[in-house]
Amino acid sequence: MAESIKDRVAVIGMGCTAFGERWDKNGEDLMVDAVYEALADAGIESKDIQAAWLGSQSTAATGQPLAQAVKLEYIPITRVENACATASDAFRNACYAVAAGVYDIVLAAGVEKLKDSGFTGLAGGGGGGTAVSPPTPPPVQFALAAQRYAHHYGMKPEDLKRALARIAVKNHHNGSLNPKAHFQREITIEQALSAPIIATPLGLFDCCGVSDGSAAAVITRPEIAKQLRSDYVLVKGLGLTCGGRQGTLQSQYDFVHFEENVTAAKQAYQQAGVKNPLKEIDHAEVHDCFSITELIICEDMGWAPRGKAPEYVMNGVFDLEGELAVNPDGGLKCFGHPIGASGVRMLYEVYKQLQGKAGPRQRKNPTLGLTHNLGGTPGSFTCAVTIVGGRD
């Protein structure tokens, strides 16, 4: 019978670079900065790492760049790629290796250097075939989800747009408090509503940008963690699901929820023993590639009833001082989205929150934090959910 990951793995060190247009660094430079911050935080050296997992969507083709950058000597390094869930999947693989007893101390890192490439979204070549389809880049895909959401729940388009603008304002406020965020300035509702349209109804402030950055985590068993520090955090639940194009193949698919979110959250909640997520989860880093995505995620995660997330958003439930703070570090929208690093960057914020080291973003007495990544397209996603918490 399958066993839960709960409390079998500890995070003892984390590092994260500033995200943004990092013209001063290449991918290896960014990995050095993130990994050595994590090692110093854990109080160990690179020679103590027994295995590593490197998440990269396009910057690294193998694990060798990490070995070269950090001077890891002939240890197993696995390069992981799983669209926007890449870094979370690298962390997940590292956790299971430790839980299985194969290694004592391992490293999970993610990196992406996209600004130099000129690329403006998920990289990847198209396969061969005879299918003919219109160009639907990510902003278009999620704009269609936003339009469907308003239609499905009978919302006036202007009311939905105002709720989406409120999400953007929230995340910009949180990002303004974060010295490592790509965008660190406040915006107003009026600025968000009047911004240039990217794909109706999504405006400029509804869309995350492309960033460079790296993040890293040192993972071990709890009994080892106790010897190294008192404020380690424990992994409580890991969920990951992959869709099989059900949404594009089934005519009844509603496109106002993403089943991959629901099933991955269910996996993680079951492992962590979470029964009432809105009450038990203190803060969450979710995949706000677009403001509508964050809105739908809040319902898929069970934090708001179906069709009620706009009301919860407008009432401040997900604000930094709200019942459940969503994207307290600014989210993809403001911290940034170097694809292969984002999941571990999210964990970095949760780790700091649980330790009481999040500075002006700090929540009061947090117990459980959650990270969420979503990669792919509406109707066929990969979703990763991670729940971590302090010691009992």
C-alpha positions in Angstrom: 0.0 0.0 0.0 1.3 3.5 -0.9 2.7 5.5 2.0 2.4 9.3 2.6 5.5 11.5 2.2 4.3 13.4 5.3 7.2 14.4 7.7 9.7 12.0 6.0 11.6 14.8 4.3 13.0 18.1 5.6 14.2 21.2 3.8 17.3 22.6 5.6 18.5 25.2 3.2 17.2 27.4 0.4 18.6 30.0 -2.0 17.1 32.2 -4.7 18.5 34.9 -6.9 16.8 38.1 -7.8 14.6 37.5 -10.8 14.4 39.9 -13.7 16.4 40.9 -16.8 19.7 39.5 -15.6 22.0 40.7 -18.3 24.9 40.6 -15.9 24.6 36.8 -15.4 24.5 33.7 -17.4 22.7 30.5 -16.4 25.7 29.1 -14.5 26.2 32.3 -12.6 22.6 32.2 -11.5 22.9 28.6 -10.3 26.1 29.5 -8.4 24.3 32.3 -6.6 21.2 30.3 -5.7 23.0 27.0 -4.8 25.6 28.6 -2.6 23.0 30.6 -0.8 21.2 27.3 -0.1 24.3 25.6 1.0 25.3 28.4 3.4 21.7 28.5 4.7 22.0 24.7 5.4 25.4 25.0 6.9 26.9 22.4 4.6 29.3 22.3 1.6 28.9 21.1 -2.0 30.9 17.9 -1.1 28.0 16.9 1.2 25.5 16.7 -1.7 25.1 13.1 -2.8 22.7 13.6 -5.7 21.0 16.5 -7.5 18.0 17.3 -9.7 18.1 20.3 -12.0 14.9 21.8 -13.5 15.3 23.6 -16.7 12.9 24.1 -19.6 15.4 25.3 -22.1 18.6 26.6 -20.5 20.2 23.3 -19.6 20.0 20.1 -21.7 21.6 17.9 -19.1 22.7 18.0 -15.4 26.2 18.9 -16.4 25.8 22.7 -16.2 24.9 22.3 -12.5 27.9 20.0 -11.9 30.3 22.5 -13.6 28.8 25.6 -11.9 28.8 24.2 -8.3 31.8 21.8 -8.7 29.9 18.7 -7.9 32.2 15.7 -8.3 30.8 12.8 -10.2 27.5 12.5 -8.4 24.2 11.6 -10.1 22.5 14.7 -11.5 19.2 14.4 -13.3 17.8 17.2 -15.5 14.0 17.5 -15.2 11.6 19.2 -17.6 7.9 19.3 -17.2 6.8 22.6 -18.6 5.9 25.2 -15.9 5.9 22.4 -13.3 9.6 21.7 -14.0 11.1 23.0 -10.7 8.4 21.5 -8.6 8.9 18.1 -10.3 12.7 18.3 -9.7 11.9 19.0 -6.0 9.4 16.1 -5.9 11.9 13.7 -7.4 14.6 14.8 -4.9 12.2 14.3 -2.0 11.2 10.8 -3.0 14.9 9.8 -3.3 15.5 10.9 0.3 12.3 9.3 1.6 13.3 6.0 -0.1 16.5 6.1 1.9 18.7 6.1 -1.2 20.4 9.4 -0.2 20.9 11.4 3.0 21.4 14.9 1.6 20.4 16.0 -1.9 19.9 19.2 -4.0 17.0 20.4 -6.1 17.7 23.4 -8.3 16.0 25.2 -11.1 17.3 27.8 -13.6 16.2 29.6 -16.7 18.0 32.3 -18.7 15.3 33.5 -21.2 15.8 37.2 -21.7 18.9 36.8 -23.8 17.0 34.4 -26.1 14.4 37.0 -27.0 11.8 34.3 -26.4 8.5 35.5 -24.9 6.9 32.4 -23.5 7.2 28.7 -23.2 10.0 27.4 -25.5 9.6 24.2 -27.5 9.4 23.1 -31.1 6.2 21.9 -32.8 6.0 18.3 -33.9 5.1 17.1 -37.3 1.7 16.1 -38.5 -1.2 17.2 -40.6 -3.3 19.1 -38.0 -4.3 22.6 -38.9 -5.1 24.9 -36.0 -5.2 28.7 -35.5 -2.3 30.3 -33.5 -3.4 30.4 -29.8 -0.5 31.7 -27.7 -0.9 31.5 -23.9 -2.6 34.9 -23.5 -5.2 33.9 -26.0 -5.8 30.5 -24.3 -6.4 32.0 -20.9 -8.4 35.0 -22.3 -10.8 32.4 -23.7 -11.0 30.8 -20.2 -11.8 34.3 -18.7 -14.6 34.9 -21.3 -16.0 31.4 -20.6 -15.9 32.0 -16.8 -17.9 35.2 -17.1 -20.4 33.5 -19.4 -20.7 30.4 -17.3 -21.4 32.3 -14.1 -23.5 35.0 -15.7 -21.0 37.8 -14.7 -20.9 41.1 -16.4 -17.6 41.3 -18.2 -16.7 44.6 -16.4 -17.2 42.9 -13.0 -14.9 40.0 -13.9 -12.3 42.5 -15.2 -12.4 44.4 -12.0 -11.8 41.3 -10.0 -8.9 40.4 -12.2 -7.5 43.9 -11.7 -7.8 43.5 -8.0 -5.7 40.4 -8.2 -3.0 42.3 -10.2 -3.1 45.1 -7.6 -2.6 42.6 -4.8 0.3 40.9 -6.4 2.0 44.2 -7.3 1.6 45.3 -3.7 3.3 42.1 -2.5 6.0 42.4 -5.1 6.7 45.9 -4.0 7.7 44.5 -0.6 10.1 41.9 -2.1 13.7 43.0 -2.9 14.2 40.0 -5.2 11.1 40.5 -7.3 11.3 41.4 -11.0 8.6 44.1 -10.6 8.6 46.1 -7.4 6.0 48.8 -7.8 2.5 49.3 -6.7 -0.3 49.8 -9.2 -3.9 51.0 -8.9 -7.2 49.4 -9.9 -7.6 52.2 -12.5 -4.1 51.5 -14.0 -4.9 47.8 -14.3 -8.3 48.5 -15.9 -7.0 51.0 -18.4 -3.8 49.1 -19.3 -3.3 48.0 -23.0 -5.2 44.9 -23.9 -3.1 41.8 -24.6 -6.0 39.4 -25.3 -9.5 40.5 -24.3 -10.3 40.7 -21.4 -6.7 40.4 -20.3 -4.6 43.6 -20.1 -0.9 44.1 -19.6 -1.1 43.8 -15.8 -3.0 40.5 -16.1 -0.1 38.8 -17.7 3.2 37.6 -16.1 6.5 38.5 -17.9 9.5 36.5 -18.9 12.4 36.5 -16.4 15.8 35.1 -15.7 16.6 33.5 -12.3 17.5 30.4 -10.3 16.4 28.8 -7.0 17.7 25.9 -5.0 16.7 23.7 -2.0 18.7 21.3 0.2 16.7 18.3 1.3 17.4 15.6 3.9 15.8 13.4 6.5 14.3 14.9 9.6 16.8 13.1 11.9 19.7 14.7 10.0 17.9 18.1 9.9 17.7 18.2 13.7 21.5 18.0 13.9 21.9 21.0 11.5 19.3 23.5 12.5 16.2 24.0 14.6 14.0 25.8 12.1 13.9 23.3 9.2 10.6 22.7 7.5 8.9 19.4 6.7 7.3 18.3 3.5 3.7 17.4 4.3 2.3 16.4 0.9 3.2 16.2 -2.8 0.7 15.9 -5.6 1.3 15.8 -9.3 -1.1 15.0 -12.1 -0.9 15.1 -15.9 -3.9 15.6 -18.1 -4.4 13.5 -21.3 -6.1 16.2 -23.4 -9.5 15.4 -21.8 -10.5 19.0 -22.0 -9.9 19.2 -25.7 -11.5 15.9 -26.5 -14.6 16.0 -24.4 -17.4 18.3 -25.5 -18.8 18.6 -21.9 -15.5 20.1 -20.5 -16.5 23.4 -19.0 -13.1 25.3 -19.1 -14.0 27.1 -15.9 -12.1 24.6 -13.8 -8.9 22.6 -14.4 -9.3 19.0 -13.3 -5.5 18.6 -12.9 -5.6 21.3 -10.2 -8.4 19.5 -8.4 -6.7 16.0 -8.5 -3.2 17.2 -7.6 -4.6 19.2 -4.6 -6.6 16.2 -3.5 -3.4 14.1 -3.5 -1.4 16.6 -1.5 -4.3 17.4 1.0 -4.8 13.6 1.6 -1.1 13.1 2.4 -0.9 16.2 4.6 -4.2 15.4 6.4 -5.8 18.7 5.3 -9.6 18.7 5.6 -10.5 22.4 5.4 -7.9 24.0 3.1 -9.1 27.6 3.5 -8.8 27.4 7.2 -5.7 25.2 7.5 -3.5 26.6 4.7 -2.0 29.9 5.8 -0.3 31.1 2.6 0.1 29.8 -0.9 2.2 30.5 -4.0 0.1 29.7 -7.1 0.7 29.7 -10.8 -0.7 33.2 -11.7 0.7 33.2 -15.3 -2.5 35.2 -15.9 -4.9 36.8 -13.3 -7.7 34.6 -14.5 -5.6 31.5 -13.7 -5.1 32.6 -10.1 -8.9 33.1 -9.9 -9.7 29.6 -11.1 -7.0 28.1 -9.0 -8.5 29.5 -5.8 -11.7 27.6 -6.6 -9.9 24.4 -7.8 -7.9 24.4 -4.6 -11.1 24.5 -2.5 -10.5 28.0 -1.1 -13.6 29.5 -2.6 -16.9 28.0 -3.8 -17.4 27.7 -7.6 -18.2 31.0 -9.1 -17.4 32.9 -5.8 -13.7 33.5 -6.2 -14.3 37.1 -7.6 -16.3 37.9 -4.4 -13.6 36.5 -2.2 -10.9 38.5 -4.1 -12.8 41.7 -3.8 -13.4 41.1 -0.1 -9.6 40.7 0.5 -9.7 37.0 1.6 -6.5 36.4 -0.4 -4.6 39.6 0.5 -1.4 39.5 2.4 -3.3 40.3 5.6 -6.3 38.1 4.6 -7.5 34.7 5.7 -5.2 32.9 3.2 -2.5 35.0 1.6 -2.1 34.1 -2.1 1.2 34.9 -3.7 2.7 36.8 -0.8 6.0 37.3 -2.7 4.3 38.8 -5.7 3.7 35.6 -7.7 4.7 34.9 -11.2 3.3 38.3 -12.1 5.7 40.3 -10.0 8.4 38.0 -8.7 8.9 36.6 -12.3 8.7 33.4 -14.2 12.0 31.8 -15.2 10.1 28.6 -16.1 12.6 26.0 -14.8 13.1 27.9 -11.5 9.6 29.0 -10.6 8.4 26.1 -8.4 11.5 26.2 -6.2 11.2 30.0 -6.0 7.7 29.5 -4.7 9.0 27.1 -2.1 11.6 29.7 -1.1 8.9 32.1 0.0 7.0 29.4 1.9 10.2 28.3 3.6 10.9 31.9 4.7 7.4 32.5 5.9 7.4 29.3 8.1 10.7 30.4 9.6 9.4 33.9 10.3 12.0 35.5 7.9 9.8 37.0 5.2 10.4 40.6 6.3 7.6 43.0 5.6 5.6 40.2 3.9 5.6 38.1 7.1 2.4 36.3 8.1 1.5 35.9 11.7 2.3 32.4 13.1 2.0 30.4 9.8 1.6 26.7 10.1 1.1 25.3 6.6 2.2 26.7 3.2 1.4 25.5 -0.3 3.0 25.9 -3.7 1.2 25.2 -7.0 2.4 25.0 -10.6 0.4 24.6 -13.8 2.0 23.8 -17.1 0.5 23.2 -20.5 -2.8 24.5 -21.9 -6.4 24.6 -20.8 -7.7 21.1 -21.3 -4.4 19.4 -20.9 -2.2 20.5 -18.0 0.5 19.1 -15.7 -0.1 20.3 -12.2 2.2 20.1 -9.1 1.1 20.9 -5.5 3.5 20.9 -2.6 2.5 21.4 1.1 5.2 22.1 3.7 5.0 23.0 7.4 6.9 23.4 10.6 7.7 20.9 13.2 4.9 19.6 15.4 
